[in-house]
Amino acid sequence: MDFSDKNIILLSKLLDLTYTKNKVIANNIANANTPGYKKVEASFMKELQKAIESNKIEKVKNVEENITFSKSKSTRKDGTTLIWIES
């Protein structure tokens, strides 16, 4: 595999990860006024950076997003919670 193949794989993975992060952000915006909704966060940069530093393309291919609920408390008082599910 030459240098350009590795770049294509890296860029492709970065696009996939960024796409998912943008879906999470859009979901948070869409539910901003939903009673009890808890913000969801997606992160991947630390894991991706480690994979890149390892110089092993297989590690880059295996990087996944870390999707978690925000630790901040809801400002809503009704106590209901919705869960974001990827389609």
Secondary structure, 3 states (H helix, E strand, C coil): CCHHHHHHHHHHHHHHHHHHHHHHHHHHHHCCCCCCCCCEEEECHHHHHHHHHCCCHHHHHCCCCEEEECCCCCCCCCCCCCCCCCC
